[in-house]
Amino acid sequence: RWRIFMDKQLTSDHFSTLDERVKKFLDVLNIGFIHMDMDMGIIDVNEKCLEWFGYRREEAMGVHASQFMKFEDFERLRKLDDEQLEQNKLNYQFEFELPNKHGSKTPYLISVSLDVDGTGFPVNSYVLLTDISEQKNMQEQLEKANQALASGREALKAEKNMLEAILFGIGDCVTIFDPHGTILLSNPKGKEIRGDRQSPLMPLQIGQSQTFSFVTRGELRQFLGQVEPIRDAHGQVYAYAEILEEITDQIKLEEKESELVQLRREIKRLGLDKKMIGISPAMQKIFDLILRCAEVDSSVLITGETGVGKELVAREIHNQSNRKNKSFIAVNCGAIPEALLESELFGHEKGAFTDAVTSRLGLFREASGGTIFLDEIGDLNLSLQVKLLRVLQEREIRPVGGNRTYPIDVRVLTATNKSLEHLVKQRLFRDDLYYRFAVIQIFIPPLRERKEDILPLAKYFLKKHWNKKDQPAPKLNHAIQLILIDYPWPGNIRELENSIEHALAMSRGTHLESTDFPATIACYNGLKTLPRSEDLVDQPTNYPALSHLKPWELEERTRIDSTLTSTRGNRSRAAQELGVSRSTLWRKIKMYLLD
């Protein structure tokens, strides 16, 4: 995660003032740093580079990079660098094996950032080196294990076919019994496994199946036992074959496959932890669900309040899946007028309606081979629900005004902040479509229920929105940290991000104070004296529905009401101060009967 931050955030202006503390910081992070001119002459390096390559500082400073490697290696390195320069890239990455003083090569991820003059012409470069030898070794071991599994399967299959051909074409260990359980015949393998036992291992019933473990030749071996009937010419059962098929190798292979699946999942999990912020047990569980959902192609319904990051979860499911190289198209069903939504999703033919001067593919066909994410599906009208159900069942779409259908190959992910179960009971949402959408469900808890994620998210947004690269980002003082943790965040992560961005714009010091944040957060300590829900219920009111609100919802209602009053009913300003979108504010005004 730190490497990604350094790649994205340390621009050339920052590097130009790079002091010894930052270079030591890179040393601690196990990241090499080289400052070079555009002819690859070395201007400066950190201690980690000197340690890796085995040179003293005086041996490296002012020396051309070609002096540290063979001519052919340097030419390959220059060619890779020139390819990036020809594309006018100022920041780029590539992998390359660099030799140390003794000639031993190590693979590195090389991240280059170019410093340009006032005319945009590159004048020097800053290079970050990350040792990726462990990742390469893991990748190589994984490939070898896959090869071993493939050859193991083929060997097992060949051996199984040979044994079946020899042992009556039925299995490894075969013992024949009459209907009364008296042994009639046992092949040599059967005698070896069963020993002197004369009775059946299983009840002599058609379709009987059971697993067994026997120690033979000093080794524990596992068998799958089955009972098959032997019939005469008239179809009558006159004997039973008890077949023991050895599955020891198959079980070992399955265990190795399971280990490989777990290894691949752990590797992907490492990458996921760098993209999504969340240390709470709830988010760790969601990370695991993301990876499991990425391994299948089923529909996923993501639920949670506004601003918890439902679209981010959907994007990561797509990015970790086999469809990651195809399109990911997100559609907010609540933001598109009902009259246009069908055309947006399924497309239309030319002349299908007044403004249809050309044909349009539609988002389902544009997402072919990839993923379509339908957000706010609780806002879909019943007419469109019927058409979506047909799309999911038939895997084909018919454009508006068209007379033919088109097959589609697209994964459907959906999200809502509403209770679809409640809408189904009210007959506002089709139950059959709900079950199609909710093959797998992921619930993202609100931020107030995973407070351990608040400060890591706040620090991430500080780095993301701090745009003064020549100055360190302000820090959160202790008092505001406590307020952020205690605040209920009705707008969830989106409100937190907006609040941090607001505070950065207002701040003039090295630490963010409570006064830098929106008033609803800065004054939150005073909100703790709001009336309890049971007190509010006892008060005379024309709105009995408010008696069912939870305490935090009553606090949120009071904040919204107060903000609307202070902004004189200006909903745009109120939404900005509350850190939520206008549509969210409008919905909460309706829900809390404030209109």
C-alpha positions as CSV (number, residue, x, y, z in Angstrom):
1,R,0.0,0.0,0.0
2,W,2.9,2.4,0.8
3,R,4.5,1.6,-2.6
4,I,1.2,2.5,-4.4
5,F,1.0,5.7,-2.3
6,M,4.6,6.7,-3.2
7,D,4.0,5.9,-6.9
8,K,0.9,8.1,-7.0
9,Q,1.7,10.9,-4.5
10,L,5.4,11.6,-4.7
11,T,5.7,13.8,-7.7
12,S,8.9,15.3,-9.1
13,D,8.4,18.5,-7.0
14,H,8.4,16.5,-3.9
15,F,11.4,14.5,-4.8
16,S,13.4,17.6,-5.7
17,T,13.3,18.5,-2.0
18,L,13.8,14.9,-0.8
19,D,15.7,15.1,2.5
20,E,17.5,12.4,4.4
21,R,14.5,11.6,6.6
22,V,12.4,10.6,3.6
23,K,15.2,8.5,2.2
24,K,15.5,6.8,5.5
25,F,11.7,6.3,5.4
26,L,12.1,4.6,2.1
27,D,14.9,2.4,3.5
28,V,12.5,1.3,6.3
29,L,9.9,0.4,3.7
30,N,12.4,-1.7,1.8
31,I,12.1,0.6,-1.2
32,G,15.2,1.7,-3.3
33,F,15.5,5.2,-4.6
34,I,17.7,6.5,-7.5
35,H,17.8,10.1,-8.8
36,M,19.1,10.1,-12.4
37,D,19.6,12.6,-15.2
38,M,18.0,11.8,-18.6
39,D,21.2,10.2,-19.8
40,M,21.0,7.7,-16.9
41,G,23.7,9.3,-14.9
42,I,23.3,8.7,-11.2
43,I,22.8,11.8,-9.1
44,D,21.7,10.4,-5.8
45,V,20.7,7.0,-4.2
46,N,19.4,5.9,-0.8
47,E,21.1,3.4,1.5
48,K,18.7,0.6,0.6
49,C,20.0,0.7,-3.1
50,L,23.6,0.6,-1.9
51,E,22.8,-2.3,0.4
52,W,21.1,-4.3,-2.4
53,F,23.7,-3.8,-5.1
54,G,26.8,-3.9,-2.8
55,Y,28.4,-0.5,-3.7
56,R,29.7,2.3,-1.6
57,R,28.2,5.7,-2.1
58,E,31.3,7.1,-3.7
59,E,31.3,4.2,-6.2
60,A,27.8,5.1,-7.4
61,M,27.5,8.9,-7.4
62,G,28.1,10.5,-10.8
63,V,28.5,7.1,-12.5
64,H,26.5,6.1,-15.6
65,A,24.0,3.3,-15.1
66,S,25.6,1.3,-17.9
67,Q,28.7,0.8,-15.7
68,F,26.8,-1.5,-13.3
69,M,25.7,-4.1,-15.8
70,K,26.6,-6.0,-18.9
71,F,26.1,-4.1,-22.2
72,E,23.3,-6.4,-23.5
73,D,21.4,-6.0,-20.2
74,F,21.8,-2.2,-20.3
75,E,20.5,-2.1,-23.9
76,R,17.4,-4.1,-22.9
77,L,16.8,-1.7,-20.0
78,R,17.3,1.4,-22.2
79,K,14.9,-0.1,-24.8
80,L,12.2,-0.6,-22.2
81,D,12.7,2.9,-20.9
82,D,12.7,4.4,-24.4
83,E,9.4,2.6,-25.2
84,Q,7.7,4.5,-22.3
85,L,9.3,7.8,-23.2
86,E,8.1,7.5,-26.8
87,Q,4.5,7.4,-25.5
88,N,5.2,10.7,-23.6
89,K,4.5,9.1,-20.2
90,L,5.7,11.0,-17.2
91,N,5.0,8.1,-14.8
92,Y,5.4,4.5,-15.7
93,Q,6.4,1.0,-14.4
94,F,8.0,-2.1,-15.7
95,E,9.8,-5.2,-14.3
96,F,13.5,-5.9,-14.8
97,E,16.3,-8.0,-13.3
98,L,19.2,-5.9,-12.1
99,P,22.6,-7.3,-11.1
100,N,24.4,-6.6,-7.9
101,K,28.2,-6.0,-7.6
102,H,28.8,-9.8,-7.7
103,G,26.7,-10.3,-10.8
104,S,23.7,-12.0,-9.0
105,K,20.4,-10.7,-10.5
106,T,17.2,-9.8,-8.6
107,P,13.8,-9.0,-10.2
108,Y,12.5,-5.5,-9.3
109,L,9.4,-3.5,-10.0
110,I,10.8,-0.2,-11.4
111,S,8.6,2.9,-11.0
112,V,9.8,6.0,-12.9
113,S,8.6,9.5,-12.4
114,L,10.0,12.2,-14.8
115,D,10.8,15.8,-13.7
116,V,10.0,18.3,-16.4
117,D,11.0,21.9,-16.9
118,G,8.6,24.8,-17.6
119,T,8.2,23.8,-21.2
120,G,7.2,20.2,-20.3
121,F,10.6,18.8,-21.4
122,P,12.0,16.0,-19.2
123,V,15.2,17.0,-17.3
124,N,15.7,14.2,-14.9
125,S,14.0,11.1,-13.4
126,Y,13.2,9.6,-10.0
127,V,13.2,5.8,-9.8
128,L,11.6,3.6,-7.0
129,L,12.8,0.0,-6.9
130,T,10.7,-2.7,-5.2
131,D,12.2,-6.2,-4.7
132,I,9.6,-8.6,-6.1
133,S,11.7,-11.8,-5.9
134,E,9.4,-13.3,-3.3
135,Q,6.3,-12.7,-5.5
136,K,8.2,-14.3,-8.5
137,N,9.2,-17.3,-6.4
138,M,5.6,-17.8,-5.3
139,Q,4.4,-17.5,-8.8
140,E,7.0,-20.1,-10.0
141,Q,6.0,-22.5,-7.2
142,L,2.4,-22.1,-8.1
143,E,3.1,-22.9,-11.8
144,K,5.1,-26.0,-10.8
145,A,2.4,-27.1,-8.5
146,N,-0.2,-26.7,-11.3
147,Q,2.0,-28.8,-13.6
148,A,2.5,-31.5,-11.0
149,L,-1.3,-31.6,-10.5
150,A,-1.9,-32.0,-14.2
151,S,0.6,-34.8,-14.6
152,G,-0.7,-36.4,-11.4
153,R,-4.2,-36.4,-12.8
154,E,-3.1,-38.1,-16.0
155,A,-1.1,-40.7,-14.2
156,L,-4.0,-41.5,-11.9
157,K,-6.4,-41.7,-14.8
158,A,-4.2,-44.1,-16.7
159,E,-3.7,-46.3,-13.6
160,K,-7.4,-46.4,-12.9
161,N,-8.2,-47.4,-16.5
162,M,-5.6,-50.2,-16.3
163,L,-6.9,-51.5,-13.0
164,E,-10.5,-51.5,-14.2
165,A,-9.6,-53.4,-17.3
166,I,-7.8,-56.1,-15.2
167,L,-10.3,-56.3,-12.3
168,F,-13.4,-57.4,-14.1
169,G,-13.9,-54.0,-15.5
170,I,-15.5,-53.0,-12.3
171,G,-12.9,-51.7,-9.8
172,D,-9.9,-52.4,-7.6
173,C,-11.2,-54.8,-4.9
174,V,-14.1,-57.0,-6.0
175,T,-16.0,-59.5,-3.8
176,I,-19.1,-61.4,-4.9
177,F,-21.8,-62.4,-2.4
178,D,-25.0,-64.4,-2.8
179,P,-28.3,-62.6,-1.6
180,H,-27.8,-64.2,1.9
181,G,-24.3,-62.6,2.3
182,T,-22.3,-65.8,1.7
183,I,-19.0,-65.0,-0.1
184,L,-18.8,-66.6,-3.5
185,L,-15.7,-65.0,-5.1
186,S,-13.0,-62.5,-4.3
187,N,-10.2,-61.4,-6.6
188,P,-6.6,-61.2,-5.4
189,K,-6.9,-57.5,-4.6
190,G,-10.0,-58.2,-2.6
191,K,-8.3,-60.8,-0.5
192,E,-5.4,-58.4,0.1
193,I,-7.7,-55.6,1.4
194,R,-10.3,-57.7,3.2
195,G,-8.0,-60.4,4.6
196,D,-9.9,-63.3,6.2
197,R,-13.2,-61.4,6.5
198,Q,-16.0,-63.5,5.0
199,S,-19.0,-61.1,5.6
200,P,-19.9,-58.0,3.5
201,L,-18.6,-54.6,4.7
202,M,-21.8,-52.9,3.8
203,P,-25.5,-53.9,3.7
204,L,-26.2,-55.7,0.4
205,Q,-28.6,-53.1,-0.9
206,I,-28.6,-51.6,-4.4
207,G,-26.9,-48.2,-4.5
208,Q,-25.3,-48.6,-1.1
209,S,-22.1,-46.5,-0.8
210,Q,-19.6,-45.9,2.0
211,T,-16.0,-44.9,2.5
212,F,-13.4,-47.1,4.3
213,S,-9.9,-46.8,5.6
214,F,-7.6,-49.9,5.7
215,V,-3.9,-50.3,6.6
216,T,-2.3,-52.4,3.9
217,R,1.5,-52.9,3.5
218,G,2.0,-50.5,6.4
219,E,0.2,-47.6,4.7
220,L,-3.2,-46.1,5.5
221,R,-5.3,-46.2,2.3
222,Q,-8.8,-45.0,1.6
223,F,-11.5,-46.7,-0.5
224,L,-15.0,-45.9,-1.8
225,G,-17.2,-48.9,-1.3
226,Q,-20.3,-49.5,-3.5
227,V,-22.7,-52.4,-3.9
228,E,-23.8,-53.3,-7.5
229,P,-26.5,-56.0,-8.3
230,I,-25.7,-59.0,-10.6
231,R,-28.8,-60.0,-12.5
232,D,-29.7,-63.1,-14.5
233,A,-31.2,-63.2,-18.0
234,H,-34.6,-62.5,-16.6
235,G,-33.5,-59.4,-14.7
236,Q,-33.6,-61.1,-11.3
237,V,-30.8,-60.3,-8.8
238,Y,-28.9,-63.5,-7.9
239,A,-25.7,-62.0,-6.5
240,Y,-24.1,-58.7,-5.4
241,A,-20.7,-57.3,-6.2
242,E,-19.1,-55.3,-3.4
243,I,-16.6,-53.0,-5.0
244,L,-13.9,-51.1,-3.2
245,E,-12.3,-48.5,-5.4
246,E,-9.1,-46.9,-3.9
247,I,-9.4,-43.1,-3.7
248,T,-6.2,-42.4,-1.7
249,D,-4.5,-40.5,-4.5
250,Q,-7.7,-38.7,-5.5
251,I,-8.1,-37.4,-2.0
252,K,-4.5,-36.3,-1.9
253,L,-5.0,-34.5,-5.2
254,E,-8.1,-32.8,-3.9
255,E,-6.2,-31.7,-0.8
256,K,-3.5,-30.2,-3.0
257,E,-6.1,-28.5,-5.2
258,S,-7.7,-27.0,-2.1
259,E,-4.3,-25.8,-0.9
260,L,-3.7,-24.1,-4.3
261,V,-7.1,-22.5,-4.3
262,Q,-6.4,-21.1,-0.8
263,L,-2.9,-19.9,-1.9
264,R,-4.4,-18.1,-5.0
265,R,-7.1,-16.6,-2.7
266,E,-4.4,-15.3,-0.3
267,I,-2.4,-13.8,-3.1
268,K,-5.6,-12.0,-4.4
269,R,-6.4,-10.9,-0.8
270,L,-3.1,-9.2,-0.5
271,G,-3.9,-7.1,-3.6
272,L,-7.4,-6.4,-2.3
273,D,-6.1,-5.1,1.0
274,K,-4.2,-2.4,-0.9
275,K,-7.3,-1.3,-2.8
276,M,-10.0,-1.3,-0.1
277,I,-9.7,0.2,3.4
278,G,-11.2,-1.8,6.3
279,I,-9.6,-3.5,9.4
280,S,-12.9,-4.4,11.2
281,P,-14.0,-8.0,11.3
282,A,-17.1,-7.1,9.3
283,M,-15.0,-5.7,6.4
284,Q,-12.5,-8.6,6.6
285,K,-15.5,-10.9,6.1
286,I,-16.7,-8.8,3.1
287,F,-13.2,-9.0,1.6
288,D,-13.4,-12.8,1.8
289,L,-16.9,-12.7,0.2
290,I,-15.6,-10.6,-2.6
291,L,-13.0,-13.2,-3.5
292,R,-15.5,-16.0,-3.3
293,C,-18.0,-14.2,-5.4
294,A,-15.3,-13.5,-8.0
295,E,-14.7,-17.3,-8.4
296,V,-18.3,-17.9,-9.5
297,D,-20.5,-16.2,-12.1
298,S,-23.7,-16.0,-9.9
299,S,-25.8,-12.8,-9.5
300,V,-24.9,-10.8,-6.3
301,L,-27.1,-8.4,-4.4
302,I,-25.2,-5.8,-2.4
303,T,-27.2,-4.1,0.3
304,G,-26.4,-1.3,2.8
305,E,-27.1,2.3,3.5
306,T,-26.2,5.1,1.1
307,G,-22.5,5.9,1.0
308,V,-21.2,2.6,2.4
309,G,-19.3,1.7,-0.8
310,K,-21.6,-0.7,-2.6
311,E,-20.3,0.2,-6.1
312,L,-16.7,-0.2,-4.9
313,V,-17.5,-3.8,-3.7
314,A,-19.1,-4.5,-7.1
315,R,-16.1,-3.2,-9.0
316,E,-13.7,-5.4,-6.9
317,I,-15.9,-8.5,-7.6
318,H,-15.5,-7.7,-11.3
319,N,-11.8,-6.9,-11.0
320,Q,-11.0,-10.2,-9.2
321,S,-13.1,-12.3,-11.6
322,N,-12.4,-13.9,-15.0
323,R,-14.3,-11.0,-16.6
324,K,-11.8,-8.4,-15.3
325,N,-10.5,-7.7,-18.8
326,K,-14.0,-6.9,-20.1
327,S,-16.3,-3.9,-19.5
328,F,-17.7,-2.9,-16.1
329,I,-20.8,-0.7,-16.6
330,A,-22.5,0.9,-13.6
331,V,-26.1,2.1,-13.9
332,N,-27.9,4.2,-11.3
333,C,-31.5,3.1,-11.9
334,G,-32.8,5.8,-9.6
335,A,-31.1,8.6,-11.5
336,I,-32.5,7.8,-15.0
337,P,-36.1,8.7,-15.8
338,E,-38.4,5.7,-16.1
339,A,-39.3,6.6,-19.6
340,L,-35.6,6.4,-20.7
341,L,-34.3,3.5,-18.5
342,E,-35.6,0.7,-20.7
343,S,-33.9,2.2,-23.8
344,E,-30.7,2.8,-21.7
345,L,-30.5,-0.8,-20.6
346,F,-31.8,-2.7,-23.7
347,G,-31.1,-0.2,-26.5
348,H,-33.5,0.9,-29.2
349,E,-34.0,0.7,-33.0
350,K,-34.0,3.8,-35.2
351,G,-37.4,5.4,-35.2
352,A,-38.6,3.5,-32.1
353,F,-39.7,6.8,-30.6
354,T,-39.6,10.5,-31.5
355,D,-36.0,11.2,-30.6
356,A,-34.6,7.8,-31.7
357,V,-32.8,9.2,-34.8
358,T,-30.2,6.4,-34.6
359,S,-30.1,2.9,-33.2
360,R,-28.5,2.2,-29.9
361,L,-27.0,-1.0,-28.5
362,G,-28.0,-0.5,-24.9
363,L,-25.9,-1.1,-21.8
364,F,-26.5,-4.8,-21.5
365,R,-25.0,-5.4,-25.0
366,E,-22.2,-2.9,-24.4
367,A,-21.2,-4.9,-21.3
368,S,-21.0,-8.1,-23.3
369,G,-18.5,-10.5,-21.7
370,G,-18.2,-8.2,-18.7
371,T,-20.3,-7.1,-15.8
372,I,-23.2,-4.7,-15.5
373,F,-23.9,-3.2,-12.1
374,L,-27.5,-2.0,-11.4
375,D,-27.6,0.4,-8.5
376,E,-30.8,1.4,-6.6
377,I,-32.8,-1.4,-8.0
378,G,-35.4,-0.8,-5.4
379,D,-36.6,2.2,-7.6
380,L,-37.4,0.0,-10.6
381,N,-41.1,0.0,-11.7
382,L,-42.9,-3.3,-12.0
383,S,-43.1,-3.0,-15.8
384,L,-39.3,-2.9,-16.1
385,Q,-38.9,-5.6,-13.5
386,V,-40.8,-8.0,-15.8
387,K,-38.5,-7.3,-18.7
388,L,-35.4,-7.6,-16.5
389,L,-36.6,-11.0,-15.2
390,R,-36.9,-12.2,-18.8
391,V,-33.4,-11.0,-19.6
392,L,-32.0,-13.0,-16.6
393,Q,-34.0,-16.1,-17.5
394,E,-33.5,-16.2,-21.2
395,R,-30.0,-14.5,-21.4
396,E,-31.2,-12.4,-24.3
397,I,-32.5,-8.8,-24.9
398,R,-34.9,-7.2,-27.3
399,P,-34.2,-3.5,-28.1
400,V,-37.1,-1.0,-27.8
401,G,-38.9,-1.0,-31.2
402,G,-37.1,-4.1,-32.4
403,N,-38.5,-7.4,-33.7
404,R,-35.5,-9.6,-32.9
405,T,-33.6,-10.7,-29.8
406,Y,-29.8,-10.7,-29.1
407,P,-28.0,-13.2,-26.9
408,I,-26.0,-11.6,-24.1
409,D,-23.1,-12.9,-22.0
410,V,-23.0,-10.6,-19.0
411,R,-22.8,-10.9,-15.2
412,V,-25.4,-8.9,-13.3
413,L,-24.5,-7.3,-9.9
414,T,-27.1,-5.3,-8.1
415,A,-27.3,-3.0,-5.1
416,T,-30.0,-1.2,-3.1
417,N,-30.3,0.8,0.2
418,K,-33.9,-0.4,0.6
419,S,-35.3,-3.6,2.0
420,L,-36.4,-5.6,-1.0
421,E,-38.0,-8.1,1.3
422,H,-40.3,-5.4,2.6
423,L,-41.0,-4.2,-1.0
424,V,-41.9,-7.8,-2.0
425,K,-44.4,-7.9,0.9
426,Q,-45.9,-4.6,-0.3
427,R,-46.0,-6.1,-3.8
428,L,-43.8,-3.2,-5.1
429,F,-41.1,-5.7,-6.1
430,R,-41.4,-9.1,-7.8
431,D,-40.4,-11.9,-5.6
432,D,-39.1,-14.0,-8.6
433,L,-36.8,-11.2,-9.7
434,Y,-35.6,-10.7,-6.1
435,Y,-34.6,-14.4,-5.9
436,R,-32.8,-14.0,-9.3
437,F,-30.9,-11.0,-8.0
438,A,-30.1,-12.4,-4.6
439,V,-28.4,-15.7,-5.4
440,I,-25.6,-14.3,-3.2
441,Q,-26.1,-11.4,-0.8
442,I,-23.5,-9.1,0.7
443,F,-24.5,-6.7,3.4
444,I,-22.2,-3.8,4.0
445,P,-22.7,-2.5,7.6
446,P,-22.9,1.3,8.1
447,L,-19.8,3.1,9.3
448,R,-21.1,3.7,12.8
449,E,-21.2,-0.1,13.3
450,R,-17.5,-0.6,12.4
451,K,-15.8,2.4,14.2
452,E,-12.4,0.8,13.9
453,D,-12.5,1.6,10.2
454,I,-13.2,5.4,10.7
455,L,-9.6,6.6,11.4
456,P,-7.9,4.5,8.7
457,L,-10.5,5.8,6.2
458,A,-10.0,9.4,7.4
459,K,-6.2,9.1,7.0
460,Y,-6.6,7.6,3.5
461,F,-8.9,10.5,2.4
462,L,-6.3,13.0,3.9
463,K,-3.7,11.6,1.5
464,K,-6.1,11.4,-1.4
465,H,-7.3,15.0,-1.2
466,W,-4.1,16.8,-0.1
467,N,-2.9,18.6,-3.2
468,K,-0.1,20.7,-1.7
469,K,2.7,18.3,-2.6
470,D,5.5,20.5,-1.3
471,Q,4.0,20.4,2.2
472,P,3.1,17.5,4.5
473,A,-0.6,16.8,4.9
474,P,-2.2,18.0,8.1
475,K,-2.8,15.5,10.8
476,L,-5.9,14.8,12.9
477,N,-5.6,16.0,16.5
478,H,-6.7,13.8,19.3
479,A,-9.9,15.7,20.0
480,I,-11.2,15.5,16.4
481,Q,-10.3,11.8,16.2
482,L,-12.6,11.1,19.2
483,I,-15.4,13.2,17.5
484,L,-14.9,11.3,14.2
485,I,-15.1,7.9,16.0
486,D,-18.2,8.9,18.1
487,Y,-20.1,10.6,15.2
488,P,-22.8,8.3,13.8
489,W,-22.0,9.2,10.1
490,P,-25.5,9.0,8.6
491,G,-23.9,9.6,5.1
492,N,-21.3,6.8,5.9
493,I,-18.1,6.8,3.9
494,R,-19.2,9.4,1.4
495,E,-20.0,11.8,4.2
496,L,-16.6,11.1,5.9
497,E,-14.7,11.8,2.6
498,N,-16.6,15.0,2.0
499,S,-16.0,16.1,5.6
500,I,-12.2,15.5,5.3
501,E,-12.1,17.3,2.0
502,H,-14.0,20.2,3.6
503,A,-11.6,20.3,6.6
504,L,-8.6,20.3,4.3
505,A,-10.0,23.3,2.4
506,M,-10.7,25.2,5.7
507,S,-7.5,24.2,7.6
508,R,-4.6,26.7,7.9
509,G,-2.4,24.7,10.3
510,T,-0.5,21.4,10.6
511,H,-3.3,19.7,12.4
512,L,-7.0,19.5,11.6
513,E,-9.2,21.0,14.3
514,S,-12.9,20.4,15.0
515,T,-13.6,24.0,13.7
516,D,-12.3,22.9,10.2
517,F,-15.1,20.4,9.8
518,P,-18.7,21.0,8.8
519,A,-20.9,22.3,11.6
520,T,-22.8,19.1,12.1
521,I,-19.5,17.3,13.0
522,A,-17.8,20.2,14.8
523,C,-20.8,20.7,17.1
524,Y,-21.5,17.0,17.6
525,N,-20.7,17.0,21.3
526,G,-23.7,19.3,21.8
527,L,-25.9,16.9,20.0
528,K,-25.5,14.3,22.7
529,T,-28.1,16.2,24.8
530,L,-30.9,15.5,22.2
531,P,-34.1,14.0,23.6
532,R,-34.2,10.3,23.8
533,S,-36.6,8.4,21.5
534,E,-38.9,7.4,24.3
535,D,-39.1,11.1,25.4
536,L,-40.0,12.1,21.9
537,V,-42.7,9.4,21.7
538,D,-44.3,10.8,24.9
539,Q,-44.5,14.3,23.4
540,P,-47.7,15.3,21.5
541,T,-47.0,14.9,17.8
542,N,-49.0,14.7,14.6
543,Y,-46.6,12.1,13.2
544,P,-47.0,8.8,15.1
545,A,-44.6,7.1,12.6
546,L,-41.7,8.9,14.3
547,S,-42.1,6.8,17.4
548,H,-40.6,3.9,15.5
549,L,-37.3,5.7,14.8
550,K,-34.1,4.5,16.4
551,P,-32.2,6.9,18.7
552,W,-29.5,7.6,16.0
553,E,-32.3,8.2,13.5
554,L,-33.9,10.8,15.8
555,E,-30.5,12.5,16.1
556,E,-30.1,12.5,12.4
557,R,-33.6,14.0,11.9
558,T,-32.7,16.7,14.4
559,R,-29.5,17.5,12.5
560,I,-31.3,17.7,9.2
561,D,-34.1,19.9,10.6
562,S,-31.5,22.2,12.2
563,T,-29.4,22.5,9.0
564,L,-32.5,23.2,6.9
565,T,-33.4,25.9,9.3
566,S,-30.0,27.5,9.3
567,T,-29.8,27.4,5.5
568,R,-33.4,28.8,5.3
569,G,-34.6,25.7,3.4
570,N,-31.8,25.8,0.8
571,R,-31.5,22.1,0.2
572,S,-28.3,22.3,-1.9
573,R,-26.5,24.1,0.9
574,A,-28.0,21.8,3.5
575,A,-26.8,18.7,1.6
576,Q,-23.3,20.2,1.3
577,E,-23.1,21.0,5.0
578,L,-24.4,17.5,5.9
579,G,-22.0,15.8,3.5
580,V,-24.6,13.9,1.5
581,S,-26.0,14.1,-2.0
582,R,-29.2,16.1,-2.8
583,S,-31.1,12.9,-3.6
584,T,-30.1,11.4,-0.3
585,L,-31.2,14.5,1.6
586,W,-34.5,14.6,-0.4
587,R,-35.2,10.9,0.6
588,K,-34.4,11.5,4.3
589,I,-36.6,14.6,4.3
590,K,-39.5,12.4,3.1
591,M,-38.6,9.6,5.5
592,Y,-38.5,11.9,8.5
593,L,-41.6,13.9,7.5
594,L,-39.7,17.2,7.3
595,D,-41.3,18.5,4.1
